Amino acid sequence: MRHQKFEPAYFDEAVETMPRGALRDLQLLRLKETLNRAYRNVPHYREAFDALGVTPDDLNTLEDLTRFPFTTKNDLRVGYPFNMFAVPQEDVVRLHASSGTTGRPTVVGYTRDDVDVWAQLVARCFVATGATKRDIAHIAYGYGLFTGGLGAHYGAERLGCAVVPMSGGNTEKQVLLISDFGATIICGTPSYVLNIAEEAEKKGVDLRGGPLRIGIFGAEPWSQALRQELESRLGIRAYDIYGLSEIMGPGVAMECTEQCGLHGWEDHFLFEVIDSETMEPLPPGEEGELVITTLTKQALPMIRYRTRDITRLSVEPCACGRTHARILRVAGRNDDMMIIRGVNVYPSQLESVMIGVEGFSPHYQLVLQREGNLDSLTIEVEANPGIDPAHYGAMAKQMRHSIKSIVGVSTRVIVLGPGEIPRSQGKAVRVRDLRRKD
C-alpha cells in the first residue's frame, strides 16, 4: 500500500490505517459506551431495548448488535423536538433540523464535543482529497438548519482553509466570487454546482482555466456520468462526501484520491448493510440498505439507524493506505426506487444513461403518473443550446431507445429547449410525482 502525503494535523495514520482487528476492538469499546448512554438517558431506547429483551450488557461482540432494535426517521419525528436527546438541554450547543416537508421535521442536537468531532471529521474528509490549509474553499451548500453549509464550513476552517461562506443561490455572484477570490475548492450539491458552471459559461468566465482543482459534492445521489460532466466543465477532480443529519451531517464518509468508494470513518461510526425485507445483515459486497450506529455522539446517539440508502460495503484495504471500510457509491434510496411496468429503477440509473447521450444537457426531471393499475414514467430532458427544435422528435426516440436497451424500462421522452427545466439552488428536484394519493 502507498501512503499519500497529507496534512499531518488531519491525517492520523495511527487511526486511518489501523489494522482492522484493532479497529473492531475500538468499535466494540465505543459501542458499549454508546448503548449504555442511550439506554440510561433516552426513554425511546430503553423501551425499545426492553421490548426485545436486551440490555447493553448483552453486547459482547460487534455481531451482537444485530440483537438490538433499528432506529428510523419516524422515531425522531415521534420524539420531536428533543425527546431523543441523551444529554440535558443545557449541554446542547447546536440544533439542526430537516425541512419537515413530509411531516414533522427531524431535530438533531450537538454538544460542544459533538461539534468539535464533526469539524475534525470534515477536515479529515477534505484532507482525503488532497486539500491543504493553503486552499480557498467556496461553500455553496445552503447554510442554516440544513447541515451541509455549516458542516463543510467548520471542517474547512478547522483544516486552515480560507472559507468563503457563500451559501446557495445568487448564482451570478457565485461565479464572480469564485473567479475573483481564486477559489481552489468548491463545495455544494452536484446539481447546483452544475448550474454554477453553466452560468459561468454564459457569462464567458473561464472557471475551467482558473485555480479550481477540487470539488466536494454531496447531499443528493449523483452518477459517474455527472462526475465526469462536472470535472470536464470545471477542470477539477470531483469527490463524493456522504453524511446525513441524523448521524452527524456531512463527513460520515469520504472518497479519497483513488475515487473507489467512500471511506466510512469507522472509529466514529459502525456500518451495516441489511436486506430491507428480511432485515437480516448482508456480507460485504452485497447490495442492500445502509444502517449506521454512532459510536461517539453524545447529544443524539443513533442505534442502527436505517438510512434508506442502497449501497455495498468493501472491507478490502484501499490503495491510499486507509483501512476503514468503503461505502461503494450510493445507488439511490429504497424509498426513491420506482417500479415502472415491473422494472425496478433508480433515478441515478437513468441519469447515467441520459448524460451520455449526445445532444442533451444534464438537466432533466422524471414525471411519475398512474395509468390504470400501473405507474408510467415520462422523462423531460433539455437539448443542448444550438440544436434545431425540428430534431427534438428524433432525439426523443434515440433517448427512449438508449434507456430501454441499457436500463430495461420503457418511458416517454419529451425534449425541451435550453433553460426549460427549473434550476436547483440546493438539492435538485429530480422526480415529480403526479400519481393520485388515495
C-alpha positions in Angstrom: 0.0 0.0 0.0 1.2 3.5 -0.7 0.5 6.4 1.6 -0.2 9.9 0.1 1.4 12.9 1.7 -1.4 14.6 3.6 -1.7 17.5 6.0 -0.4 15.8 9.2 -2.9 17.5 11.6 -5.8 15.8 10.0 -4.3 12.6 8.5 -3.9 10.4 11.6 -2.1 7.4 10.2 -2.5 5.5 13.5 -6.3 5.7 13.1 -6.9 5.8 9.4 -4.5 2.9 8.6 -5.3 0.9 11.8 -5.4 -2.9 11.3 -9.0 -4.0 11.1 -8.7 -6.2 14.2 -7.6 -3.2 16.3 -10.3 -1.0 14.6 -13.0 -3.6 15.6 -11.7 -3.6 19.2 -12.0 0.2 19.3 -15.5 0.0 17.8 -16.6 -2.6 20.4 -15.4 -0.4 23.3 -17.2 2.7 22.0 -20.3 0.7 21.0 -20.7 -0.5 24.6 -20.4 3.1 25.9 -23.0 4.3 23.3 -25.5 1.6 24.1 -25.2 2.4 27.8 -25.6 6.1 27.2 -28.7 5.6 25.1 -30.3 3.1 27.5 -29.7 5.2 30.5 -30.8 8.6 29.1 -33.2 8.1 26.2 -36.7 6.7 27.1 -37.2 5.6 23.5 -34.2 3.3 23.5 -34.9 2.0 27.0 -38.4 1.0 25.9 -37.2 -0.4 22.5 -34.4 -2.5 24.2 -36.8 -3.8 26.8 -39.3 -4.8 24.2 -36.7 -7.0 22.6 -35.5 -8.3 25.9 -31.9 -6.9 25.6 -29.8 -4.6 27.6 -26.3 -3.1 26.9 -24.8 -6.0 28.9 -25.9 -8.4 26.2 -23.3 -6.9 23.8 -20.1 -8.9 23.9 -19.1 -8.8 20.2 -19.9 -6.5 17.4 -22.1 -9.2 15.9 -24.3 -9.0 19.0 -25.5 -5.6 17.7 -28.0 -7.4 15.4 -30.0 -8.3 18.6 -30.7 -4.6 19.1 -33.6 -2.5 17.5 -33.4 -0.4 14.5 -34.0 3.4 14.6 -36.0 5.1 11.9 -36.7 8.7 10.9 -40.2 8.3 12.2 -38.7 7.6 15.7 -37.2 11.1 15.6 -40.4 12.6 14.4 -42.3 11.0 17.3 -39.7 12.3 19.7 -40.0 15.8 18.3 -38.4 18.0 19.3 -35.9 16.9 22.0 -37.0 13.5 23.4 -34.3 11.5 21.6 -31.5 13.6 23.2 -29.2 11.8 25.7 -27.9 14.9 27.5 -29.5 17.7 29.4 -30.7 20.7 27.4 -28.0 22.9 28.8 -25.3 20.7 27.3 -26.7 21.2 23.7 -24.9 24.0 21.9 -26.3 23.5 18.3 -29.6 22.4 16.8 -30.2 21.4 13.2 -33.4 20.1 11.6 -34.8 18.7 8.4 -37.2 20.7 6.3 -40.2 18.7 7.5 -41.8 18.7 4.1 -43.3 15.2 4.6 -44.3 15.7 8.3 -42.7 16.9 11.4 -39.0 17.9 11.0 -36.4 15.7 12.5 -34.3 17.6 15.0 -30.7 16.9 15.8 -28.6 18.3 18.6 -24.9 18.6 19.3 -22.8 19.0 22.4 -19.7 21.1 22.2 -17.7 17.9 21.9 -20.0 16.7 19.1 -19.4 19.9 17.1 -15.7 19.5 17.7 -15.7 15.9 16.4 -17.8 16.9 13.4 -15.3 19.6 12.4 -12.4 17.2 12.8 -14.1 14.6 10.6 -14.9 17.0 7.9 -11.4 18.3 8.0 -10.3 14.6 7.6 -12.6 14.4 4.6 -11.0 17.5 3.0 -7.5 16.1 3.5 -8.6 12.8 1.8 -9.0 14.8 -1.4 -5.6 16.4 -1.2 -6.8 19.7 0.3 -4.4 21.7 2.5 -4.5 24.8 4.6 -3.4 26.8 1.6 -6.6 26.2 -0.2 -9.6 28.6 -0.6 -12.9 26.8 -0.1 -16.0 28.2 -1.7 -19.0 26.8 0.2 -22.2 26.8 -2.0 -24.2 24.4 0.3 -27.1 26.1 2.0 -26.4 27.4 5.5 -29.0 27.4 8.3 -30.9 24.3 9.7 -29.5 22.2 6.8 -26.2 20.7 8.0 -24.4 21.0 4.7 -23.2 24.6 4.8 -22.0 24.8 8.4 -20.6 21.3 8.3 -18.4 22.0 5.3 -17.6 25.4 6.7 -16.3 24.3 10.1 -14.4 21.4 8.6 -12.6 23.6 6.0 -11.9 26.2 8.6 -10.5 23.6 11.0 -8.1 22.4 8.4 -7.0 26.0 8.0 -8.5 26.8 4.6 -9.7 30.3 3.8 -13.5 29.9 3.7 -16.0 31.8 1.5 -19.4 31.2 3.2 -21.4 31.9 0.1 -24.4 29.5 0.8 -26.8 28.6 -2.1 -28.4 30.9 -4.6 -27.4 34.1 -6.3 -25.6 32.1 -8.9 -24.2 35.1 -10.8 -22.5 36.3 -7.7 -21.2 32.7 -7.0 -19.4 32.9 -10.4 -18.0 36.3 -9.7 -16.6 35.4 -6.2 -15.1 32.0 -7.4 -13.3 33.8 -10.1 -12.2 37.0 -8.2 -11.2 35.2 -4.9 -9.4 32.4 -6.7 -11.2 29.5 -5.0 -9.4 26.2 -5.3 -12.2 24.1 -3.7 -15.9 24.2 -4.4 -18.4 22.5 -2.2 -22.1 22.1 -2.9 -24.8 19.8 -4.3 -23.6 18.4 -7.7 -26.8 19.7 -9.4 -26.3 23.2 -8.1 -22.6 23.4 -8.9 -23.5 22.3 -12.4 -25.7 25.4 -12.5 -22.8 27.5 -11.4 -20.7 26.0 -14.2 -23.5 26.7 -16.7 -23.8 30.3 -15.5 -20.0 30.9 -15.8 -20.1 29.7 -19.4 -23.0 32.0 -20.2 -21.0 34.9 -18.7 -17.8 34.0 -20.6 -16.0 33.3 -17.3 -13.4 30.5 -17.6 -13.6 28.6 -14.4 -12.0 25.6 -16.0 -8.8 27.5 -16.7 -8.7 29.0 -13.2 -7.3 27.8 -9.9 -10.3 25.5 -9.0 -8.9 22.0 -8.5 -11.2 20.1 -6.1 -15.0 19.7 -5.9 -16.6 18.2 -2.8 -20.2 17.3 -3.6 -22.9 15.6 -1.7 -26.5 15.8 -0.2 -28.0 14.0 -3.2 -27.3 10.9 -5.3 -25.3 11.5 -8.4 -23.9 9.4 -11.1 -20.5 8.7 -12.5 -21.6 10.5 -15.7 -22.4 13.6 -13.7 -19.0 13.4 -12.1 -17.3 13.4 -15.5 -19.5 16.3 -16.6 -18.5 18.4 -13.6 -14.8 17.5 -13.9 -14.9 18.4 -17.6 -16.7 21.7 -17.2 -14.8 23.0 -14.1 -11.4 21.5 -14.6 -11.5 19.7 -11.2 -11.5 16.3 -9.6 -14.9 15.7 -8.2 -15.3 13.9 -4.9 -18.3 12.4 -3.2 -18.9 13.2 0.5 -21.5 11.3 2.5 -23.5 12.1 5.6 -26.9 12.7 6.9 -28.1 15.0 9.7 -29.5 12.2 11.9 -26.0 10.7 12.1 -23.9 13.9 12.1 -24.1 15.8 8.8 -21.6 15.7 6.0 -18.4 14.0 6.9 -19.6 10.4 7.8 -17.7 9.1 4.8 -15.5 10.5 2.0 -13.8 9.5 -1.2 -10.0 9.6 -1.3 -7.9 10.5 -4.3 -8.4 6.9 -5.5 -12.1 7.6 -6.1 -13.0 4.0 -5.5 -15.6 4.3 -2.7 -16.2 6.4 0.3 -14.1 5.7 3.4 -16.6 5.4 6.3 -14.9 6.7 9.4 -15.2 3.5 11.5 -13.6 5.0 14.6 -16.8 7.1 15.0 -19.5 5.0 13.1 -20.4 1.4 12.7 -21.7 0.4 9.3 -24.0 -2.5 8.4 -25.8 -3.4 5.2 -29.1 -5.2 5.6 -31.8 -6.8 3.4 -34.6 -4.3 3.6 -37.3 -7.0 3.5 -35.8 -9.7 5.8 -33.9 -7.1 8.0 -31.0 -9.6 8.1 -27.4 -8.3 7.8 -25.7 -8.9 4.4 -22.0 -9.7 4.0 -19.5 -7.2 2.4 -20.0 -6.8 -1.3 -23.8 -7.5 -1.3 -26.2 -4.7 -2.1 -28.7 -3.6 0.5 -29.7 -0.8 2.8 -27.0 1.1 4.8 -27.5 1.1 8.5 -25.3 3.3 10.8 -24.7 3.3 14.5 -22.9 6.3 16.0 -20.0 5.5 18.4 -19.1 8.8 19.8 -22.1 11.1 19.5 -23.2 12.5 22.9 -26.3 14.5 22.4 -28.0 12.3 19.9 -26.7 8.7 19.8 -28.2 6.7 16.9 -28.6 2.9 17.3 -28.8 1.0 14.0 -30.3 4.0 12.1 -31.9 2.9 8.8 -30.6 5.4 6.2 -32.7 4.0 3.3 -29.6 4.4 1.1 -28.8 1.5 -1.1 -25.1 0.6 -1.4 -22.5 -2.1 -0.8 -19.6 -2.2 1.7 -16.0 -3.2 0.9 -13.5 -4.0 3.7 -10.6 -4.5 1.4 -7.7 -2.1 2.0 -7.6 0.9 -0.3 -4.5 1.7 -2.4 -4.3 5.0 -0.4 -3.4 3.0 2.7 -6.6 3.6 4.6 -8.2 0.5 6.2 -11.6 1.9 7.0 -14.5 0.2 5.1 -15.6 1.8 1.9 -19.2 2.6 1.0 -19.4 1.8 -2.6 -21.3 4.6 -4.4 -24.9 5.0 -3.2 -27.2 3.8 -6.0 -30.2 5.6 -4.5 -32.7 5.3 -1.7 -35.0 2.4 -1.3 -37.9 4.8 -0.9 -36.9 6.6 -4.2 -37.0 3.4 -6.2 -39.5 3.4 -9.0 -41.3 0.3 -10.3 -42.2 1.0 -13.9 -44.2 -1.8 -15.5 -42.4 -4.3 -13.3 -38.9 -2.9 -13.7 -37.1 -1.6 -10.6 -35.2 1.6 -11.4 -33.4 4.4 -9.5 -33.2 8.0 -10.8 -29.3 7.7 -10.8 -29.5 4.8 -13.2 -31.5 6.9 -15.7 -29.1 9.9 -15.2 -26.1 7.8 -16.0 -27.7 7.0 -19.4 -29.1 10.4 -20.2 -25.9 12.4 -19.6 -24.1 10.0 -22.0 -26.5 10.7 -25.0 -25.2 13.2 -27.5 -27.1 16.4 -27.8 -28.6 16.5 -24.4 -27.8 18.7 -21.4 -27.6 17.2 -17.9 -30.9 18.9 -16.8 -33.9 16.6 -16.5 -37.0 15.7 -14.5 -38.7 12.4 -14.1 -42.5 12.6 -14.1 -44.4 9.7 -12.5 -48.1 9.2 -13.4 -50.6 6.4 -12.9 -52.2 4.7 -16.0 -54.7 2.2 -14.9 -53.1 -0.1 -12.4 -49.5 0.7 -13.5 -47.1 3.5 -13.0 -45.7 5.3 -16.1 -42.6 7.4 -16.4 -42.1 10.5 -18.6 -38.7 12.0 -18.9 -38.4 15.7 -19.6 -34.9 16.5 -20.7 -33.3 19.6 -22.2 -31.5 19.7 -25.5 -28.2 21.5 -25.7 -28.1 25.1 -27.0 -28.0 25.5 -30.7 -29.9 22.4 -31.7 -32.8 22.9 -34.1 -36.1 22.0 -32.4 -37.0 20.2 -35.6 -34.6 17.4 -34.4 -36.2 17.0 -31.0 -38.5 14.2 -32.1 -35.6 12.1 -33.4 -33.6 12.9 -30.2 -36.5 11.7 -28.1 -36.7 8.4 -30.0 -32.9 8.0 -29.5 -33.2 8.6 -25.8 -36.1 6.2 -25.4 -34.0 3.5 -27.2 -30.9 4.1 -25.1 -32.9 3.9 -21.8 -34.8 0.8 -22.9 -31.6 -1.1 -24.0 -29.5 -0.1 -21.0 -31.9 0.1 -18.1 -34.7 -2.1 -19.5 -37.6 0.3 -18.8 -40.0 1.8 -21.3 -40.5 5.5 -21.0 -41.9 8.6 -22.7 -39.3 11.2 -23.5 -40.1 14.9 -24.0 -37.2 17.0 -25.3 -37.3 20.6 -24.1 -35.4 23.7 -25.1 -32.4 25.1 -23.1 -33.4 26.6 -19.8 -36.9 25.0 -19.6 -36.1 22.6 -16.7 -36.2 24.5 -13.4 -32.8 25.1 -11.9 -31.9 24.0 -8.4 -30.3 26.2 -5.8 -29.7 23.3 -3.4 -30.9 19.7 -3.7 -32.3 19.1 -7.2 -36.0 18.1 -7.5 -35.5 15.2 -10.0 -38.8 13.4 -9.5 -42.3 15.0 -9.9 -44.8 12.5 -8.6 -48.2 13.2 -10.2 -49.8 9.9 -9.1 -53.1 10.4 -7.2 -52.6 9.7 -3.4 -55.6 7.8 -2.1 
